[in-house]
């Protein structure tokens, strides 16, 4: 047995799902469940692939349900991260605040020192390219 450990979802390195309508997320989840039903539980590789696909669909469904219910997407976020997020939105000079492609309301919360990837308050990252840093 290996001691290797990699989580299914790591907010430090993985991106959160794009939130769509609940009906779409539910349909995709049902289709994924149906497609994966015949997975051979004795095939470790197939089971791992199924787990990853199901985790992605479940995460998207929960995000869609949260959005539909009007829950604050920042609910439960560490207060220190929220401070950096607010600083980015307010133009604080110590915060990078580089806009996230497609999600301008969630800019980079790192400080202005060099960083190879930008990061938002949720842990989503995107590459920092030359000239990105502010």
MIVOKE-704847 format. One record per residue: residue in one letter; residue number from 0; x, y, z of N, C-alpha, C in turn. Coordinates in Angstrom, 3 decimals, decimal comma. Example, Ala and Ser with C-alpha at 12.3 -4.5 7.8 and 13.67 -1.06 7.14 Angstrom:
# MIVOKE-704847
+---------+-----+----------+----------+----------+----------+----------+----------+----------+----------+----------+
| residuo | num |    neast |   nnorth |      nup |   caeast |  canorth |     caup |    ceast |   cnorth |      cup |
+---------+-----+----------+----------+----------+----------+----------+----------+----------+----------+----------+
|       A |   0 |   13,190 |   -5,690 |    7,800 |   12,300 |   -4,500 |    7,800 |   13,200 |   -3,300 |    7,800 |
|       S |   1 |   12,850 |   -2,250 |    7,080 |   13,670 |   -1,060 |    7,140 |   12,900 |    0,030 |    7,870 |
+---------+-----+----------+----------+----------+----------+----------+----------+----------+----------+----------+
# end
This chain:
# MIVOKE-704847
+---------+-----+----------+----------+----------+----------+----------+----------+----------+----------+----------+
| residuo | num |    neast |   nnorth |      nup |   caeast |  canorth |     caup |    ceast |   cnorth |      cup |
+---------+-----+----------+----------+----------+----------+----------+----------+----------+----------+----------+
|       X |   0 |    0,843 |   -1,181 |    0,000 |    0,000 |    0,000 |    0,000 |    0,886 |    1,242 |    0,000 |
|       X |   1 |    0,525 |    2,225 |   -0,781 |    1,314 |    3,436 |   -0,929 |    0,939 |    4,471 |    0,120 |
|       X |   2 |    1,915 |    5,284 |    0,512 |    1,660 |    6,389 |    1,426 |    1,372 |    7,684 |    0,669 |
|       X |   3 |    1,316 |    7,611 |   -0,652 |    1,053 |    8,800 |   -1,457 |   -0,329 |    9,351 |   -1,124 |
|       X |   4 |   -0,443 |   10,666 |   -1,154 |   -1,725 |   11,298 |   -0,857 |   -1,931 |   12,475 |   -1,799 |
|       X |   5 |   -3,032 |   12,454 |   -2,508 |   -3,471 |   13,572 |   -3,327 |   -4,983 |   13,675 |   -3,148 |
|       X |   6 |   -5,480 |   14,811 |   -2,643 |   -6,921 |   14,933 |   -2,442 |   -7,673 |   15,029 |   -3,766 |
|       X |   7 |   -8,936 |   14,635 |   -3,754 |   -9,778 |   14,780 |   -4,944 |   -9,901 |   16,247 |   -5,338 |
|       X |   8 |   -9,999 |   17,112 |   -4,347 |  -10,114 |   18,548 |   -4,604 |   -9,238 |   19,282 |   -3,611 |
|       X |   9 |   -8,370 |   20,113 |   -4,118 |   -7,486 |   20,917 |   -3,281 |   -7,705 |   22,376 |   -3,649 |
|       X |  10 |   -8,329 |   23,157 |   -2,764 |   -8,612 |   24,551 |   -3,113 |   -7,363 |   25,383 |   -3,389 |
|       X |  11 |   -6,203 |   24,890 |   -2,980 |   -4,961 |   25,605 |   -3,268 |   -4,549 |   25,466 |   -4,737 |
|       X |  12 |   -4,943 |   24,368 |   -5,379 |   -4,475 |   24,120 |   -6,743 |   -5,593 |   23,879 |   -7,749 |
|       X |  13 |   -6,786 |   23,547 |   -7,305 |   -7,887 |   23,225 |   -8,211 |   -8,859 |   24,390 |   -8,318 |
|       X |  14 |   -9,548 |   24,463 |   -9,419 |  -10,529 |   25,523 |   -9,600 |  -11,920 |   25,027 |   -9,245 |
|       X |  15 |  -12,695 |   25,921 |   -8,684 |  -14,080 |   25,608 |   -8,360 |  -14,874 |   25,538 |   -9,661 |
|       X |  16 |  -15,993 |   24,824 |   -9,644 |  -16,777 |   24,697 |  -10,874 |  -17,415 |   26,015 |  -11,282 |
|       X |  17 |  -17,619 |   26,161 |  -12,569 |  -18,404 |   27,271 |  -13,067 |  -19,846 |   26,948 |  -12,714 |
|       X |  18 |  -20,535 |   27,900 |  -12,113 |  -21,891 |   27,631 |  -11,643 |  -22,881 |   27,861 |  -12,769 |
|       X |  19 |  -23,651 |   26,809 |  -13,056 |  -24,692 |   26,890 |  -14,067 |  -26,052 |   26,717 |  -13,411 |
|       X |  20 |  -27,096 |   26,639 |  -14,206 |  -28,439 |   26,422 |  -13,664 |  -28,555 |   25,042 |  -12,996 |
|       X |  21 |  -29,402 |   24,950 |  -11,980 |  -29,591 |   23,698 |  -11,253 |  -30,052 |   22,587 |  -12,186 |
|       X |  22 |  -30,977 |   22,892 |  -13,090 |  -31,480 |   21,857 |  -14,002 |  -30,352 |   21,234 |  -14,823 |
|       X |  23 |  -29,445 |   22,075 |  -15,304 |  -28,318 |   21,572 |  -16,083 |  -27,386 |   20,729 |  -15,213 |
|       X |  24 |  -27,049 |   21,229 |  -14,019 |  -26,160 |   20,491 |  -13,117 |  -26,775 |   19,154 |  -12,721 |
|       X |  25 |  -28,071 |   19,138 |  -12,471 |  -28,761 |   17,902 |  -12,094 |  -28,784 |   16,914 |  -13,255 |
|       X |  26 |  -29,050 |   17,409 |  -14,460 |  -29,032 |   16,557 |  -15,652 |  -27,654 |   15,936 |  -15,874 |
|       X |  27 |  -26,612 |   16,766 |  -15,758 |  -25,253 |   16,268 |  -15,944 |  -24,895 |   15,230 |  -14,874 |
|       X |  28 |  -25,325 |   15,479 |  -13,641 |  -25,056 |   14,523 |  -12,563 |  -25,763 |   13,194 |  -12,831 |
|       X |  29 |  -27,018 |   13,262 |  -13,256 |  -27,758 |   12,031 |  -13,571 |  -27,108 |   11,264 |  -14,719 |
|       X |  30 |  -26,710 |   11,991 |  -15,762 |  -26,060 |   11,349 |  -16,907 |  -24,746 |   10,700 |  -16,510 |
|       X |  31 |  -23,991 |   11,372 |  -15,650 |  -22,718 |   10,814 |  -15,189 |  -22,962 |    9,568 |  -14,352 |
|       X |  32 |  -23,946 |    9,610 |  -13,464 |  -24,285 |    8,425 |  -12,663 |  -24,654 |    7,250 |  -13,572 |
|       X |  33 |  -25,481 |    7,511 |  -14,569 |  -25,901 |    6,441 |  -15,481 |  -24,713 |    5,887 |  -16,260 |
|       X |  34 |  -23,848 |    6,788 |  -16,715 |  -22,689 |    6,346 |  -17,499 |  -21,708 |    5,531 |  -16,665 |
|       X |  35 |  -21,624 |    5,837 |  -15,371 |  -20,643 |    5,167 |  -14,520 |  -21,198 |    3,946 |  -13,782 |
|       X |  36 |  -22,495 |    3,718 |  -13,877 |  -23,107 |    2,583 |  -13,181 |  -22,445 |    1,246 |  -13,495 |
|       X |  37 |  -22,069 |    0,977 |  -14,734 |  -21,450 |   -0,323 |  -15,026 |  -19,951 |   -0,412 |  -14,685 |
|       X |  38 |  -19,394 |    0,596 |  -14,039 |  -17,964 |    0,576 |  -13,700 |  -17,632 |   -0,650 |  -12,862 |
|       X |  39 |  -16,586 |   -1,345 |  -13,226 |  -16,135 |   -2,544 |  -12,516 |  -15,448 |   -2,134 |  -11,220 |
|       X |  40 |  -16,053 |   -2,484 |  -10,087 |  -15,485 |   -2,072 |   -8,798 |  -14,173 |   -2,791 |   -8,481 |
|       X |  41 |  -13,817 |   -3,774 |   -9,253 |  -12,553 |   -4,489 |   -9,046 |  -11,418 |   -3,910 |   -9,895 |
|       X |  42 |  -11,742 |   -2,902 |  -10,697 |  -10,749 |   -2,235 |  -11,534 |  -10,409 |   -0,898 |  -10,864 |
|       X |  43 |   -9,271 |   -0,854 |  -10,172 |   -8,908 |    0,334 |   -9,394 |   -8,839 |    1,597 |  -10,243 |
|       X |  44 |   -8,297 |    1,495 |  -11,432 |   -8,180 |    2,651 |  -12,309 |   -9,562 |    3,172 |  -12,702 |
|       X |  45 |  -10,466 |    2,267 |  -13,046 |  -11,819 |    2,660 |  -13,440 |  -12,570 |    3,297 |  -12,267 |
|       X |  46 |  -12,386 |    2,745 |  -11,082 |  -13,047 |    3,282 |   -9,893 |  -12,505 |    4,682 |   -9,577 |
|       X |  47 |  -11,203 |    4,870 |   -9,701 |  -10,605 |    6,183 |   -9,465 |  -11,149 |    7,204 |  -10,469 |
|       X |  48 |  -11,197 |    6,826 |  -11,736 |  -11,744 |    7,731 |  -12,747 |  -13,205 |    8,064 |  -12,448 |
|       X |  49 |  -13,973 |    7,083 |  -12,018 |  -15,378 |    7,312 |  -11,681 |  -15,494 |    8,263 |  -10,492 |
|       X |  50 |  -14,664 |    8,066 |   -9,483 |  -14,697 |    8,923 |   -8,298 |  -14,415 |   10,378 |   -8,664 |
|       X |  51 |  -13,446 |   10,586 |   -9,513 |  -13,096 |   11,950 |   -9,922 |  -14,251 |   12,582 |  -10,695 |
|       X |  52 |  -14,822 |   11,851 |  -11,636 |  -15,937 |   12,392 |  -12,424 |  -17,144 |   12,703 |  -11,541 |
|       X |  53 |  -17,435 |   11,814 |  -10,589 |  -18,568 |   12,044 |   -9,684 |  -18,316 |   13,235 |   -8,763 |
|       X |  54 |  -17,092 |   13,377 |   -8,293 |  -16,753 |   14,504 |   -7,425 |  -16,945 |   15,819 |   -8,167 |
|       X |  55 |  -16,536 |   15,870 |   -9,410 |  -16,688 |   17,084 |  -10,219 |  -18,164 |   17,423 |  -10,389 |
|       X |  56 |  -18,974 |   16,422 |  -10,715 |  -20,418 |   16,659 |  -10,908 |  -21,100 |   17,058 |   -9,604 |
|       X |  57 |  -20,735 |   16,410 |   -8,497 |  -21,341 |   16,740 |   -7,209 |  -20,972 |   18,160 |   -6,799 |
|       X |  58 |  -19,728 |   18,529 |   -6,978 |  -19,283 |   19,881 |   -6,631 |  -20,067 |   20,921 |   -7,448 |
|       X |  59 |  -20,266 |   20,663 |   -8,737 |  -21,022 |   21,590 |   -9,590 |  -22,492 |   21,661 |   -9,172 |
|       X |  60 |  -23,062 |   20,519 |   -8,804 |  -24,461 |   20,496 |   -8,371 |  -24,642 |   21,270 |   -7,070 |
|       X |  61 |  -23,762 |   21,071 |   -6,118 |  -23,846 |   21,802 |   -4,842 |  -23,701 |   23,307 |   -5,089 |
|       X |  62 |  -22,778 |   23,703 |   -5,953 |  -22,598 |   25,122 |   -6,265 |  -23,869 |   25,707 |   -6,894 |
|       X |  63 |  -24,495 |   24,963 |   -7,795 |  -25,730 |   25,433 |   -8,438 |  -26,864 |   25,548 |   -7,426 |
|       X |  64 |  -26,962 |   24,578 |   -6,519 |  -28,000 |   24,637 |   -5,483 |  -27,768 |   25,816 |   -4,534 |
|       X |  65 |  -26,520 |   26,049 |   -4,172 |  -26,195 |   27,196 |   -3,320 |  -26,577 |   28,502 |   -3,996 |
|       X |  66 |  -26,268 |   28,601 |   -5,292 |  -26,599 |   29,821 |   -6,029 |  -28,109 |   30,008 |   -6,096 |
|       X |  67 |  -28,832 |   28,937 |   -6,395 |  -30,296 |   29,023 |   -6,497 |  -30,916 |   29,434 |   -5,161 |
|       X |  68 |  -30,358 |   28,956 |   -4,059 |  -30,889 |   29,269 |   -2,732 |  -30,468 |   30,659 |   -2,258 |
|       X |  69 |  -29,617 |   31,305 |   -3,035 |  -29,197 |   32,648 |   -2,671 |  -28,163 |   32,692 |   -1,557 |
|       X |  70 |  -27,458 |   31,595 |   -1,351 |  -26,424 |   31,582 |   -0,323 |  -25,251 |   32,444 |   -0,761 |
|       X |  71 |  -24,651 |   33,116 |    0,183 |  -23,483 |   33,938 |   -0,083 |  -22,316 |   33,024 |   -0,428 |
|       X |  72 |  -21,725 |   33,173 |   -1,622 |  -20,614 |   32,290 |   -1,993 |  -19,399 |   32,448 |   -1,077 |
|       X |  73 |  -19,324 |   33,564 |   -0,353 |  -18,189 |   33,791 |    0,544 |  -18,447 |   33,280 |    1,962 |
|       X |  74 |  -19,636 |   32,735 |    2,187 |  -19,969 |   32,189 |    3,508 |  -19,005 |   31,061 |    3,862 |
|       X |  75 |  -18,423 |   31,144 |    5,049 |  -17,529 |   30,098 |    5,524 |  -16,076 |   30,288 |    5,122 |
|       X |  76 |  -15,767 |   31,341 |    4,367 |  -14,381 |   31,614 |    3,969 |  -13,625 |   32,203 |    5,159 |
|       X |  77 |  -12,379 |   31,800 |    5,301 |  -11,516 |   32,299 |    6,372 |  -11,524 |   33,835 |    6,374 |
|       X |  78 |  -11,751 |   34,458 |    7,540 |  -11,804 |   35,929 |    7,614 |  -10,536 |   36,619 |    7,083 |
|       X |  79 |   -9,375 |   35,996 |    7,262 |   -8,142 |   36,594 |    6,738 |   -8,177 |   36,645 |    5,211 |
|       X |  80 |   -8,671 |   35,582 |    4,582 |   -8,794 |   35,579 |    3,120 |   -9,817 |   36,614 |    2,662 |
|       X |  81 |  -10,892 |   36,749 |    3,450 |  -11,909 |   37,755 |    3,104 |  -11,315 |   39,156 |    3,149 |
|       X |  82 |  -10,423 |   39,416 |    4,114 |   -9,770 |   40,730 |    4,197 |   -8,946 |   40,999 |    2,944 |
|       X |  83 |   -8,179 |   39,999 |    2,486 |   -7,383 |   40,162 |    1,274 |   -8,296 |   40,359 |    0,058 |
|       X |  84 |   -9,394 |   39,607 |    0,020 |  -10,359 |   39,735 |   -1,077 |  -10,923 |   41,160 |   -1,113 |
|       X |  85 |  -11,330 |   41,649 |    0,052 |  -11,883 |   43,005 |    0,112 |  -10,828 |   44,031 |   -0,272 |
|       X |  86 |   -9,588 |   43,788 |    0,153 |   -8,496 |   44,682 |   -0,237 |   -8,307 |   44,714 |   -1,742 |
|       X |  87 |   -8,410 |   43,546 |   -2,377 |   -8,287 |   43,485 |   -3,842 |   -9,404 |   44,278 |   -4,499 |
|       X |  88 |  -10,622 |   44,131 |   -4,006 |  -11,760 |   44,851 |   -4,578 |  -11,662 |   46,358 |   -4,362 |
|       X |  89 |  -11,068 |   46,741 |   -3,208 |  -10,980 |   48,162 |   -2,861 |   -9,740 |   48,847 |   -3,435 |
|       X |  90 |   -8,899 |   48,090 |   -4,122 |   -7,704 |   48,690 |   -4,709 |   -6,572 |   48,904 |   -3,720 |
|       X |  91 |   -6,527 |   48,134 |   -2,648 |   -5,442 |   48,227 |   -1,668 |   -4,110 |   48,029 |   -2,389 |
|       X |  92 |   -3,163 |   48,907 |   -2,144 |   -1,902 |   48,894 |   -2,892 |   -1,006 |   47,696 |   -2,590 |
|       X |  93 |   -1,259 |   46,960 |   -1,509 |   -0,418 |   45,796 |   -1,213 |   -0,956 |   44,511 |   -1,836 |
|       X |  94 |   -2,167 |   44,545 |   -2,378 |   -2,804 |   43,353 |   -2,938 |   -2,650 |   43,355 |   -4,460 |
|       X |  95 |   -2,301 |   42,201 |   -5,028 |   -2,127 |   42,074 |   -6,479 |   -3,387 |   42,530 |   -7,212 |
|       X |  96 |   -4,526 |   41,933 |   -6,900 |   -5,836 |   42,297 |   -7,458 |   -5,951 |   42,105 |   -8,962 |
|       X |  97 |   -5,073 |   41,274 |   -9,562 |   -5,185 |   41,044 |  -10,999 |   -6,503 |   40,325 |  -11,277 |
|       X |  98 |   -7,295 |   40,805 |  -12,251 |   -8,610 |   40,206 |  -12,492 |   -8,517 |   38,775 |  -13,013 |
|       X |  99 |   -9,448 |   37,973 |  -12,537 |   -9,531 |   36,579 |  -12,983 |  -10,301 |   36,531 |  -14,292 |
|       X | 100 |   -9,773 |   35,847 |  -15,309 |  -10,498 |   35,743 |  -16,575 |  -11,898 |   35,134 |  -16,372 |
|       X | 101 |  -12,897 |   35,848 |  -16,802 |  -14,266 |   35,365 |  -16,706 |  -14,914 |   35,540 |  -15,345 |
|       X | 102 |  -14,140 |   35,954 |  -14,344 |  -14,691 |   36,152 |  -12,993 |  -14,070 |   37,404 |  -12,370 |
|       X | 103 |  -14,341 |   38,567 |  -12,935 |  -13,688 |   39,795 |  -12,462 |  -14,019 |   40,170 |  -11,016 |
|       X | 104 |  -15,097 |   39,634 |  -10,458 |  -15,449 |   39,935 |   -9,064 |  -14,590 |   39,162 |   -8,061 |
|       X | 105 |  -13,734 |   38,278 |   -8,572 |  -12,871 |   37,472 |   -7,709 |  -11,419 |   37,593 |   -8,174 |
|       X | 106 |  -10,806 |   38,779 |   -7,926 |   -9,429 |   39,002 |   -8,369 |   -8,416 |   38,279 |   -7,484 |
|       X | 107 |   -7,157 |   38,388 |   -7,898 |   -6,065 |   37,768 |   -7,155 |   -5,932 |   38,394 |   -5,768 |
|       X | 108 |   -5,809 |   37,535 |   -4,754 |   -5,685 |   38,020 |   -3,370 |   -4,259 |   37,948 |   -2,839 |
|       X | 109 |   -3,306 |   37,499 |   -3,666 |   -1,910 |   37,468 |   -3,211 |   -1,414 |   38,896 |   -3,033 |
|       X | 110 |   -0,299 |   39,024 |   -2,301 |    0,300 |   40,357 |   -2,208 |    1,020 |   40,661 |   -3,520 |
|       X | 111 |    1,634 |   41,825 |   -3,621 |    2,207 |   42,254 |   -4,892 |    3,558 |   41,616 |   -5,197 |
|       X | 112 |    4,091 |   40,806 |   -4,289 |    5,346 |   40,105 |   -4,582 |    5,099 |   39,124 |   -5,730 |
|       X | 113 |    6,201 |   38,713 |   -6,386 |    6,067 |   37,775 |   -7,506 |    5,367 |   36,497 |   -7,055 |
|       X | 114 |    4,477 |   36,001 |   -7,887 |    3,831 |   34,702 |   -7,675 |    3,563 |   34,092 |   -9,052 |
|       X | 115 |    3,875 |   32,786 |   -9,215 |    3,716 |   32,147 |  -10,526 |    2,261 |   31,972 |  -10,945 |
|       X | 116 |    1,373 |   31,929 |   -9,963 |   -0,056 |   31,799 |  -10,246 |   -0,822 |   32,800 |   -9,401 |
|       X | 117 |   -1,845 |   33,384 |  -10,009 |   -2,767 |   34,219 |   -9,245 |   -3,708 |   33,286 |   -8,485 |
|       X | 118 |   -4,329 |   33,784 |   -7,411 |   -5,238 |   32,972 |   -6,601 |   -6,384 |   33,845 |   -6,113 |
|       X | 119 |   -7,625 |   33,321 |   -6,215 |   -8,757 |   34,067 |   -5,680 |   -9,094 |   33,584 |   -4,275 |
|       X | 120 |  -10,093 |   34,169 |   -3,686 |  -10,483 |   33,881 |   -2,307 |  -10,943 |   32,426 |   -2,113 |
|       X | 121 |  -11,376 |   31,765 |   -3,193 |  -11,831 |   30,383 |   -3,118 |  -10,710 |   29,373 |   -3,319 |
|       X | 122 |   -9,535 |   29,853 |   -3,719 |   -8,424 |   28,953 |   -3,994 |   -8,251 |   28,644 |   -5,468 |
|       X | 123 |   -9,104 |   29,223 |   -6,319 |   -8,937 |   29,045 |   -7,767 |   -7,660 |   29,757 |   -8,195 |
|       X | 124 |   -6,925 |   29,142 |   -9,093 |   -5,691 |   29,767 |   -9,569 |   -5,711 |   29,900 |  -11,085 |
|       X | 125 |   -4,927 |   30,848 |  -11,577 |   -4,717 |   31,023 |  -13,003 |   -3,306 |   31,564 |  -13,181 |
|       X | 126 |   -2,694 |   31,253 |  -14,328 |   -1,281 |   31,604 |  -14,508 |   -1,028 |   33,099 |  -14,518 |
|       X | 127 |    0,055 |   33,469 |  -13,857 |    0,545 |   34,850 |  -13,941 |    1,522 |   34,896 |  -15,093 |
|       X | 128 |    1,273 |   35,739 |  -16,025 |    2,159 |   35,874 |  -17,173 |    2,938 |   37,174 |  -17,046 |
|       X | 129 |    3,983 |   37,311 |  -17,802 |    4,768 |   38,544 |  -17,765 |    3,890 |   39,769 |  -17,919 |
|       X | 130 |    4,059 |   40,733 |  -17,044 |    3,287 |   41,956 |  -17,096 |    1,964 |   41,873 |  -16,354 |
|       X | 131 |    1,606 |   40,683 |  -15,800 |    0,352 |   40,554 |  -15,059 |    0,390 |   41,291 |  -13,728 |
|       X | 132 |    1,523 |   41,183 |  -13,048 |    1,583 |   41,713 |  -11,691 |    1,404 |   43,221 |  -11,681 |
|       X | 133 |    0,672 |   43,650 |  -10,710 |    0,373 |   45,087 |  -10,597 |    1,209 |   45,707 |   -9,513 |
+---------+-----+----------+----------+----------+----------+----------+----------+----------+----------+----------+
# end
